[in-house]
């Protein structure tokens, strides 16, 4: 489970270094007057505003491709590792395989979580998320252009404040792109297997209003929450939307999709900047 961001300290005014650092972490301009800020969201963001986003390509020294993605307080390290073999069910087909693994560090949340390796079993949530990441990346990859190789995207959550699976998909695309660049530079593949960009963002209904990119405070209290995996060319890879209380309407679902398209447009621009496109 994700953890809430650090609370505001009543003894620290917004104009101090503490206030500036907290505002930056939460995506809030600490110099803005209270009347300048929307009041419906705990973070003070506008309904269609992403958290502060940062993509750091090449973060891991040894991986063929890597990216540290920060969405507000949430931080996920994504690495792409290349192996010159494919799973048994893919042998002899002349195609590659893209898969993913997902995990959370014990103190990614406000209390320590037990390592799944120590339990000897992955949770259902972990299995669901890593399958989602793998499906999302395969949806935009020409696996015939890879040849018989496997690329594994390892997505490790360093800090959780909502939206970790979405951040993982967005960062994993950057890591995969960099891995393919590495393979092309070394004449291992002849062309880029990536057909499109893919990114993901959460949307939900909080306080009766559709909002973009839920943090923990919103996600834990949302009446409806969903994850939208979209491509830069306008395709839909996956939509996961759930009513936590009253059912939501088709009009509300359409509004959430509209917010997701706006948010992923910003994510696609950040991805292109991160890989130099």
ChimeraX attribute file (.defattr): number of C-alpha atoms within 10 A of each C-alpha:
attribute: neighborCount
match mode: 1-to-1
recipient: residues
	/A:1	15
	/A:2	21
	/A:3	20
	/A:4	17
	/A:5	21
	/A:6	11
	/A:7	7
	/A:8	13
	/A:9	10
	/A:10	7
	/A:11	6
	/A:12	11
	/A:13	13
	/A:14	19
	/A:15	12
	/A:16	11
	/A:17	12
	/A:18	14
	/A:19	19
	/A:20	17
	/A:21	15
	/A:22	20
	/A:23	21
	/A:24	16
	/A:25	19
	/A:26	23
	/A:27	20
	/A:28	20
	/A:29	17
	/A:30	19
	/A:31	12
	/A:32	10
	/A:33	8
	/A:34	10
	/A:35	7
	/A:36	10
	/A:37	15
	/A:38	13
	/A:39	12
	/A:40	15
	/A:41	18
	/A:42	13
	/A:43	18
	/A:44	18
	/A:45	21
	/A:46	14
	/A:47	20
	/A:48	17
	/A:49	16
	/A:50	25
	/A:51	23
	/A:52	15
	/A:53	17
	/A:54	18
	/A:55	24
	/A:56	18
	/A:57	22
	/A:58	21
	/A:59	17
	/A:60	17
	/A:61	9
	/A:62	11
	/A:63	17
	/A:64	21
	/A:65	28
	/A:66	30
	/A:67	30
	/A:68	26
	/A:69	26
	/A:70	23
	/A:71	25
	/A:72	24
	/A:73	24
	/A:74	26
	/A:75	24
	/A:76	31
	/A:77	27
	/A:78	34
	/A:79	32
	/A:80	29
	/A:81	18
	/A:82	18
	/A:83	11
	/A:84	10
	/A:85	15
	/A:86	20
	/A:87	11
	/A:88	7
	/A:89	7
	/A:90	15
	/A:91	13
	/A:92	9
	/A:93	11
	/A:94	14
	/A:95	17
	/A:96	24
	/A:97	22
	/A:98	24
	/A:99	19
	/A:100	25
	/A:101	18
	/A:102	25
	/A:103	22
	/A:104	22
	/A:105	16
	/A:106	16
	/A:107	16
	/A:108	22
	/A:109	19
	/A:110	16
	/A:111	11
	/A:112	10
	/A:113	13
	/A:114	12
	/A:115	15
	/A:116	15
	/A:117	8
	/A:118	8
	/A:119	9
	/A:120	8
	/A:121	9
	/A:122	14
	/A:123	11
	/A:124	8
	/A:125	11
	/A:126	16
	/A:127	14
	/A:128	12
	/A:129	21
	/A:130	22
	/A:131	14
	/A:132	22
	/A:133	27
	/A:134	19
	/A:135	17
	/A:136	28
	/A:137	24
	/A:138	18
	/A:139	19
	/A:140	19
	/A:141	20
	/A:142	17
	/A:143	19
	/A:144	13
	/A:145	16
	/A:146	24
	/A:147	20
	/A:148	20
	/A:149	20
	/A:150	22
	/A:151	24
	/A:152	20
	/A:153	30
	/A:154	23
	/A:155	29
	/A:156	20
	/A:157	26
	/A:158	20
	/A:159	23
	/A:160	26
	/A:161	25
	/A:162	27
	/A:163	24
	/A:164	29
	/A:165	23
	/A:166	23
	/A:167	28
	/A:168	30
	/A:169	30
	/A:170	30
	/A:171	32
	/A:172	33
	/A:173	30
	/A:174	31
	/A:175	33
	/A:176	28
	/A:177	22
	/A:178	23
	/A:179	22
	/A:180	23
	/A:181	19
	/A:182	15
	/A:183	18
	/A:184	14
	/A:185	11
	/A:186	10
	/A:187	10
	/A:188	12
	/A:189	16
	/A:190	13
	/A:191	13
	/A:192	15
	/A:193	20
	/A:194	20
	/A:195	13
	/A:196	16
	/A:197	25
	/A:198	30
	/A:199	29
	/A:200	30
	/A:201	27
	/A:202	31
	/A:203	33
	/A:204	32
	/A:205	26
	/A:206	23
	/A:207	13
	/A:208	11
	/A:209	17
	/A:210	22
	/A:211	27
	/A:212	29
	/A:213	29
	/A:214	28
	/A:215	29
	/A:216	21
	/A:217	18
	/A:218	23
	/A:219	22
	/A:220	17
	/A:221	14
	/A:222	23
	/A:223	21
	/A:224	24
	/A:225	26
	/A:226	24
	/A:227	23
	/A:228	24
	/A:229	24
	/A:230	24
	/A:231	22
	/A:232	17
	/A:233	10
	/A:234	12
	/A:235	14
	/A:236	16
	/A:237	18
	/A:238	14
	/A:239	14
	/A:240	11
	/A:241	17
	/A:242	15
	/A:243	15
	/A:244	14
	/A:245	9
	/A:246	9
	/A:247	10
	/A:248	16
	/A:249	10
	/A:250	9
	/A:251	9
	/A:252	15
	/A:253	18
	/A:254	11
	/A:255	18
	/A:256	27
	/A:257	23
	/A:258	15
	/A:259	25
	/A:260	28
	/A:261	22
	/A:262	16
	/A:263	23
	/A:264	23
	/A:265	17
	/A:266	14
	/A:267	25
	/A:268	20
	/A:269	13
	/A:270	18
	/A:271	25
	/A:272	13
	/A:273	13
	/A:274	19
	/A:275	18
	/A:276	7
	/A:277	8
